[in-house]
Amino acid sequence: APLVASKPRFPIIQDAHGQVLSFPPVINGIVTQLTPDTQNLFLDVTGTDLEAVQGCLAILATALAERGGRIQTVRTTYSDRTLETPDLSPATHSLNLSRANAWLGLSLTPAQAVEGLRRMRHDARADGETLSVLSPAYRLDLLHEVDLAEDLAISAGYDRYPRALPRRPTIGEPLAANDFAEALRTLLVGYGYQEVMSLTVAASKDPFEAPDRVVIQNPLGEDFSTLRSSMLPALLTIFRLNKHRELPQRVFEIADVVVAARNVRRVAAAAIHHKASFTEAKSLVLSLLRDVGWTAEVQAVDDRNFIPGRAASVLVDGHAVGRFGEIHPRILEAYALVQPALAFELDVEPLRGH
């Protein structure tokens, strides 16, 4: 296969006659294909974590066994050990019955708890308030004793729960920051902008010059190797992906960016059409700030992402809260855009004072 043509070694599963059963994790062999007459199934699971792989195999094997299948084991020899799979040895857990009763609002005795756990396919022994539990190998969801308490709740029946109101009021209310973000959304929608949502992860190489991004140590791929420090690259990417749509296009996003080790809430917007200009960007930013109670100052800045002379910093109470301008043709060309575009990005937190 071209995928491994340059590799000196690659995984192949063969039988005693040299027939290829599987080429994990790419494809299975023709020998192991399923037909209406198939009576023997060969299960192989590939992954990067042995415990997860063995657990997945246990789930598959026991699910088929419940439907009448007969499980046969396979011995796998590694350089440092030999495994016989599937390993269906039960997992050992411990549950404090007093805590479980407190969580559930019940008064189960040790004998009742043991009976309930056995109904949920566990084996259990009681030693006072401590229950020793053996769980099936396919129960990978058991991470904490609260998971066993949940099984007790299911076995006891939800109709046994106390029907009482909580002792403390739990009436929620929106966070002030979210209320303010909602006000910004309402305004921008009123200005004719459409809200979008983009990923916080971004590519390490981007034509739009943003502040130093936080680098992810083990990324899924090149496109997900950093945490964004600006939302404007994502908005320009949306324009690139929607070149086949009619203009004008106006989008905005209110979300977090990552600056050093902090999450910073920002509002960003961009528009693309044949009349997009610095003047329109300035009008948009000043209108937004006016409608949330701020009078802002505008100060010219040099920013390589914007056309020289068509970029500005926004100051509120003498502090810079963001920038806006007309996107530089070099950036537009990198995103395969041919129409003029404008954009702004502001920190939200400093604007919540009014």
N, C-alpha and C positions, 0 to 999 in steps of 0.2 A: 504494500500500500504506500502511496506517496507520502502519507503522514509520517511514516517511520523509515522511509527509504534511506535516510542519512544516519540512522541510529545503529550502533553496533549490536544492540540487544533489544528485544521487545517481547512482551508476554504473549504466549500461545498456550492454550490448553489442548492437549492431545490425549487420545486413548491409547491403550496398549498396542493397537495396530497402526499407530501413527496418524490416525484420522484427526483433523482439526475440529475440535468441539466448539471452541470459542476463541475470539481474538479480542480480549477485554482491554479497554472498555469500548471498543469500536463496534464490533458486530459479532453475532453468533455464527457458528458454522452450519452448513446445510445438513450435517448429520444430526443435529439436535433440533431441527425445525419441528413444529407441531403440526399434526394432521389429525383428522377425526379418529384415526386408528392408533394414535400414540398412547402407550401405556406406561412408559417410563419417562419421567421428566428429569432433566439435568439442570440444577439451579446453581448459578455462580453469581456472586455479588462482588463488585469491585469498588474500592474506596480508599481514602487516605487515612482512615481511623479504624483500627482493627476492632475495637469494641463496638463501634457503630455498624460495621460490616457484619460482625457475628450476630448482633441483635436483629438486623434486617433479615438475615438468613433464617434466624429462629422464627420470626414472624411469618415468613413465607412458608416454611416447612410445616409449622403447626397449623396454619390456615388450611393447607392442603390435606393435612392429616385429619382435620375435623370433617373434611368432605370425603373421607374414606381412603385416603392415600396411606401408604406405608413408607415411613421414613427410613432411609438407609444412609449411613454415615460415609464420609470420604476422609481419608487420611492425607494431609498436606504436609510435606516435609520442607522446612526452611533450613537455612544454614545453621541456625542456633536452636531450633526446636521443631517439634512435630505436633500439629494440631489435628484433632479429629472433630469434624464438623458435620452437622450442626451440633453445637454444645447447648443442650437443653437443661443444664443444671439450674435448679431454682436459685433465685437471688435472696439473700438474707436481709431482713429489715427488722427494726424495732419500733414499737409504737407505745407511747405513754397514754394510757387510757384516760387518766384524769384530764390531760390537756385536750385529748380528742373530744371528750364530753363537754369541756368548757367551750371549745370552738363551735360545737354543733348545738349546744343548748339541750343536750340529752343527758340521761342518767343510765347509760348502759352498764350492766354488770360485766365482769370479765368473761363469764360464760356466754352472755349474749353477744359480746364483741367477737369472740372466737367463732361463734356460729355465723355471725354476719360476714366475717372475712372469708369463711369457708364457702359461703354462698357466692362470693365474688371470685372464686377459684384460687384463693390463697390457702395455705396450710398455716395454722396458728396454734400457739401454746401460750397459756397465761401463767405468769409468775407474779401474783399480786396485781399491781396496776401496770406492770410491764408485759407487753405482748411480743413474743418472738414470732416473726412472720416469715414464711417461705413463699415467694411469689414466682409465678411462671416466667420462663425466660423471655417470653414475648412482651412482657409488661415493661417496655423501655420508658414509659411515662412516669414511673415511680422515682421521683427525684428527692422527695422529702417526706417526713411522716404526715404532713398535711395531705399528701396524695392518698395515703392509707385511710386517713380520717374521711376523705371524700368517699372512698369505697364503703366505709361504715355508714355514711349518710345515705348512700344509694340503697344499701342492703336494708337499712332500718325503714326506709320509706319516707318520702318527703312529707307525707301527711302527718307524721309524728312531730314535726317541728313546732315549737311554740309560736302561736299566732299573736304576738305582742309587738307593739311599736317600739322602736329603739328608745333607750333611755335618754339619749342625747339627740338634739335636733341636727339633722344632716342636710339642711337646705343650702344648696350651693349658690354661688354667684360668680359671674365672670371675673377673671383677672383684669385689673385696670389696663394692663398692657394689651390684652386681647380686645377690650372695649375700644381702645384707641385705634388699634389696627383695623377693626371693623368700620370705624368712622372713615379711615383713609380709603378702605375698599369702596365704601359707598360714594365717596367723592370722585374717585378715579373712574368708577363705572359711569357716574354722571357725566364725566368729561368725555365719554365715548371709548374708554379703554376696557379691554377684556382681561380678566385674571387668568394667569397660568400658574402651574406648579412644576418646578424643575428639581432635579436631584441636587443634593448637597455635595455629592462626590463629583469630581471633574477630572479632565485630562491634565497631565502635567505640562504639556505643551499646547499653548493656545495663542493665536495671533493677538488677542486682546490682552494688553499688559495690565495685569492685576497685581496687587501687593503679594508679598511672599505667601504662598499657599502652604498649608500644613500637609506634609507628605505622609501617606499611609504606608505602614511598614510592609504589609502583605496584601497588596491590592489584588482584586479579581482580574484586572487587566489594565492596560495603559489608559483606557478611557475612564477608569475609576481609581486613579492613583493618588489623587489629592483631595483635600476638602476646600471648597470654593471660598475665596475671599472677596468675590464680587459676583452679583447676579447678572450683570450685563452680558457676559459671554453666553449664558444660557438663553437670554432673550434674543440675541443675534442669531443663535443657532436655530431658534424657533422660526425666525424669518427665513433662514436658509432652507429649512425643511418645508416651508409653506410658500415657496416661490411660485408654485402653480396656482395659488389663491389670488383673488383680486385685491387690489390696493384701494385705499390705505389700510394698513394693518397697525393696530395699536394694542400693545399688551403691557401688563404690569404684574409684579409679584411682590408679596410681602412675606418675608421669611428670614431665616437666620443665615448668616455667613460666619466663617470661623476666622478670627483674627488672633494670631498667636495661640493662646490656650483658652480663648473666650468665644462664646457664641454671641454674636451681635445681631440684633433685629434690624432689618433694613427694608425700605420700600424702594423699588426700582421700576422704571417704566421706559419703554422705547416705542418709537413709531417709525414707519417707513412708508414713504410716498414721494411723488415727484416734487412736492413743495416743502418737504421737511427741512427745518432750518433752526439755527440758533435762537432766533426770535421766538419761534413756537415753543422750543424747550424752555426758554426763560419765562414765557407767559404761563406755561403749565406749572412750573415749579413755584412761582410766586403766587399763583392762584391757589394751589394746594396749601401752601403755608398760610396764606391769608384766611382760608376757610377753616383752618384749625386754630386761628387766633394769633398768628405770628407775623411780624413785619421783618423781612429779611433784607440783608445787604448782599449785593453781588460783586464779586471781585474777580478780575481776569486772572487766569492761571495758564501755565504751560502743561499740557497733558498730551502725551503722544497718541492717545486713543482718539483724540478729537482734532479737528482742523485747527491749525494755529490761528489765534484771534477769535475763535468761535468756541471757546471753552471757558467756564467760570466756576468759581467756588461759591458756595452758599454759606453765609454767616448769619447766625442767630445769636443775639446778645454777645456779639464779638467772637463767637466760637464757630469754627467751620463744622458743618454738619453733612456736607456732601458736595457733589459736583454734577454739572450738566453740560451739554454741548452738542455739537453736530459731529457725528462719527467721521473719522478720517477715511478718505478713499482707500488708503492702504488696508485698513481693517475691513472695509466693505468688500474689497477685492478678495481678501483671504476667506471671507464667508460666502463668496460667489454671489454677492448682492450688487445690483446695478443702480438702484434708486437711492437717493439721499436718505439718511436715517438720523434721528435724534435720540438722546437717551439722558436719563438722570438716575442718580442713586443717592439716597439720604439715610442717615442714621435715624431710627425712630425714637429711641429713648430720650434724646435731648428735646424732642418736640412735644413731650407729654406734659410739660409744665403748665400749659394753659387749659 
